[in-house]
Amino acid sequence: MSEPGTRSNPPRSNQPRPTEPWWQKHVELVVVILLGIVSVATAYTSFQSGLYGGASDDRISKSEAAGTEAESLYLEGNQQYQKDAQTIAQLQTLTAAAAAGDPFAQAQYDELYFISVTGTDLEPAVDAAAALDESEPEFYHDPQADETYQDALFSAYGDEKLKSEDLRAEGDKIGDQGDQLGFYTALMAITLFLLGIAAVVKRAGLRWILIAFGMGIFTLTAVLTALIPAVWIGY
C-alpha cells in the first residue's frame, strides 16, 4: 500500500496496445512463421551439404581409381619401352655381326625383326630412323625418340593421369562447397536458437532485438547458400 500523499505507479503490462502495428500485436505468430521458414531453409542447406559431401567423396574415389589405372598403364608402357630397347640393341649387334661376315647373323636379324618388330608400334619408328640414317649418316637416330612411338606407348597413361587430376580438382571444389554449406547450416541453427529464445522472452524490446539479430544472420546465410548451385541425388 502506498503512503499518504504519494502516487503509486500502475503496473506495466506486456499486453500489446491497441495502437501497435499488427506484427507487434502478434509477435508470437511472427516468431512461429520465422521458425518455420528458417527450419525449412536449414533442412535444405543440410541436405545439400550432405549431397555435396557424397559427390566429393565419389569424385575423389574415382580420381584415385584413375590414378591407379594411370600408374598401371605407365608401367605397362615402360615395360614395353625397355623390351623394345633390348630388341634394338640386339638388332644393332646382329647388324654389326652380319657386316663382319657372320653367316648366321642376317637370318637371326630377320627372325628377331619379324618376331619383335613387325606389326608393332616399334616398326614405323625403326623405319623412320633408318630413313633418317640414310639421309644423315653422320648421326645416329634412336627409333625410340620417335614421338609417334612414344605416344603409342604412353598416351593412354597421359589421358588417364589427366582424368585423375581433373576428377581430384572437381572433388576438392565440390568438397569446399559442401563445407561452406555445412557452415551455413550451423549459422542457421544459431538463428533457430535465437528465435527460440525470442519465443519465450517477455520483454518486447529484447524479443525484437533477438529476432532482428537472428534474421540478419539468416538473411546473409540464405543469400550465400543461394549462390551455391542446388544439386540432387546422384550428382
C-alpha positions in Angstrom: 0.0 0.0 0.0 1.3 3.5 -0.8 1.9 6.1 1.8 -0.4 9.1 2.1 0.5 11.9 -0.2 2.3 9.6 -2.7 1.3 8.3 -6.1 1.5 4.7 -6.9 2.8 3.7 -10.4 0.5 1.4 -12.3 2.0 -2.0 -13.1 3.4 -2.3 -16.6 1.6 -4.6 -18.9 3.1 -6.9 -21.6 -0.1 -6.8 -23.4 0.0 -5.1 -26.8 -1.5 -1.6 -27.0 -4.4 -1.1 -29.5 -2.3 1.4 -31.5 0.6 -1.0 -32.1 1.1 -2.5 -35.6 -0.3 -6.0 -36.2 3.2 -7.5 -36.3 3.8 -6.2 -32.8 0.4 -7.4 -31.6 1.0 -10.9 -32.9 4.7 -11.3 -32.2 4.3 -15.0 -31.2 2.8 -15.7 -34.6 5.6 -13.8 -36.3 8.2 -15.9 -34.4 6.4 -19.2 -35.3 6.4 -18.2 -39.0 10.0 -17.3 -38.9 10.9 -20.5 -37.1 9.1 -22.5 -39.9 10.9 -20.6 -42.7 14.4 -21.0 -41.0 13.7 -24.6 -40.2 12.9 -25.4 -43.8 15.9 -23.5 -45.1 18.2 -25.3 -42.5 16.9 -28.7 -43.6 17.5 -27.8 -47.3 21.0 -26.5 -46.6 21.9 -29.6 -44.5 20.5 -31.8 -47.3 22.6 -30.0 -49.9 25.7 -30.2 -47.7 25.3 -34.0 -47.5 24.8 -34.3 -51.3 27.9 -32.2 -51.9 29.9 -34.3 -49.4 28.9 -37.5 -51.0 29.6 -36.2 -54.5 33.1 -35.0 -53.4 33.9 -38.5 -51.9 32.7 -40.1 -55.2 34.9 -37.9 -57.4 37.9 -38.4 -55.1 37.3 -42.2 -55.2 37.1 -42.1 -59.0 40.3 -40.0 -59.1 42.2 -42.5 -57.0 41.0 -45.3 -59.3 42.0 -43.4 -62.4 45.4 -42.7 -60.8 45.9 -46.3 -60.1 45.0 -47.2 -63.7 47.3 -44.5 -65.0 50.2 -45.9 -63.0 49.4 -49.4 -64.4 49.4 -48.0 -67.9 52.7 -46.2 -67.3 54.3 -49.4 -66.0 53.0 -51.3 -69.0 54.3 -48.7 -71.4 57.6 -48.5 -69.7 58.0 -52.3 -69.7 57.4 -52.3 -73.5 59.8 -49.5 -73.9 62.5 -51.4 -72.1 61.8 -54.5 -74.1 62.0 -52.6 -77.3 65.3 -51.0 -76.2 66.7 -54.5 -75.8 65.4 -55.5 -79.2 67.0 -52.5 -80.9 70.3 -53.3 -79.1 70.1 -56.9 -80.3 69.3 -55.8 -83.9 72.3 -53.5 -83.9 74.6 -56.3 -82.6 73.3 -58.6 -85.3 73.8 -55.9 -88.0 77.4 -55.4 -86.9 77.9 -59.2 -86.9 76.5 -59.6 -90.4 78.7 -56.7 -91.6 81.7 -58.6 -90.0 80.9 -61.7 -92.0 78.9 -63.8 -89.6 76.9 -66.2 -91.9 74.1 -66.7 -89.4 73.7 -63.1 -88.3 71.4 -61.9 -91.0 69.0 -64.8 -90.6 68.9 -64.2 -86.8 68.3 -60.5 -87.6 65.4 -61.3 -89.9 63.8 -63.7 -87.4 64.1 -61.2 -84.5 62.8 -58.4 -86.6 59.8 -60.4 -87.6 59.0 -61.6 -84.1 59.6 -58.4 -82.1 59.2 -55.5 -84.6 56.9 -56.4 -87.4 53.3 -55.3 -86.8 54.2 -53.4 -83.5 54.4 -49.7 -82.7 58.2 -50.0 -82.9 58.2 -50.9 -86.7 57.2 -47.4 -88.0 59.8 -45.9 -85.6 62.5 -48.2 -86.8 61.7 -47.4 -90.5 61.7 -43.7 -89.8 65.0 -43.9 -88.0 66.5 -46.0 -90.9 65.4 -43.3 -93.4 67.0 -40.6 -91.3 70.2 -42.6 -91.0 70.4 -42.8 -94.8 69.8 -39.0 -95.2 72.1 -38.1 -92.3 74.7 -41.0 -91.9 76.9 -38.9 -89.6 74.2 -39.0 -86.9 72.6 -41.8 -85.0 68.8 -41.7 -84.9 67.2 -43.5 -82.0 63.9 -45.2 -83.0 62.5 -44.8 -79.5 62.9 -41.0 -79.8 60.1 -41.0 -82.3 57.1 -39.0 -81.0 54.5 -41.3 -82.6 56.1 -44.3 -81.0 56.2 -42.6 -77.6 52.6 -41.5 -77.9 51.5 -45.1 -78.7 53.1 -46.3 -75.5 52.3 -43.5 -73.1 49.3 -41.5 -74.5 46.8 -43.8 -72.6 48.8 -43.1 -69.4 48.7 -39.4 -70.0 45.0 -39.3 -70.7 44.2 -41.4 -67.6 46.5 -39.2 -65.4 44.8 -36.1 -66.7 41.4 -37.6 -66.0 42.6 -38.4 -62.4 43.8 -34.9 -61.9 40.5 -33.4 -63.2 38.4 -35.6 -61.0 40.5 -34.7 -58.0 40.2 -31.0 -58.7 36.4 -31.4 -59.2 36.2 -33.4 -56.0 38.1 -30.8 -54.0 35.9 -28.0 -55.4 32.7 -29.9 -54.6 34.1 -30.7 -51.1 34.8 -27.0 -50.4 31.2 -26.1 -51.4 29.9 -28.9 -49.1 32.0 -27.5 -46.3 30.5 -24.0 -46.9 27.0 -25.4 -46.8 27.8 -27.2 -43.6 29.0 -23.9 -42.1 25.8 -22.1 -43.3 23.7 -24.9 -41.7 25.4 -24.1 -38.4 24.7 -20.4 -38.8 21.0 -21.1 -39.5 21.0 -23.3 -36.3 22.1 -20.2 -34.4 19.2 -18.3 -35.9 16.8 -21.1 -34.7 18.3 -20.8 -31.3 17.8 -17.0 -31.1 14.2 -17.3 -32.4 13.6 -20.0 -29.8 14.7 -17.6 -27.1 12.6 -14.8 -28.6 9.6 -17.0 -28.4 9.8 -17.2 -24.6 11.2 -13.8 -23.7 8.6 -11.5 -22.2 10.3 -8.2 -22.7 9.2 -6.8 -26.1 12.4 -4.8 -26.8 14.7 -7.8 -26.1 12.5 -10.0 -28.1 12.7 -7.9 -31.2 16.5 -7.5 -30.8 16.8 -11.3 -30.8 14.5 -11.6 -33.8 16.4 -8.9 -35.8 19.8 -10.3 -35.0 18.8 -13.8 -35.8 17.1 -12.9 -39.0 20.1 -10.8 -40.0 22.3 -13.9 -39.7 19.7 -15.9 -41.6 19.4 -13.4 -44.5 23.1 -13.3 -45.1 23.4 -17.1 -44.8 20.4 -17.6 -47.2 22.0 -15.4 -49.8 25.3 -17.2 -49.6 23.5 -20.5 -49.8 21.7 -19.4 -52.9 25.0 -18.7 -54.6 25.9 -22.4 -54.5 24.1 -24.4 -57.2 21.4 -26.8 -56.0 22.0 -30.5 -56.8 20.0 -33.7 -56.4 20.6 -37.3 -55.5 23.1 -38.9 -57.9 25.1 -35.7 -58.5 
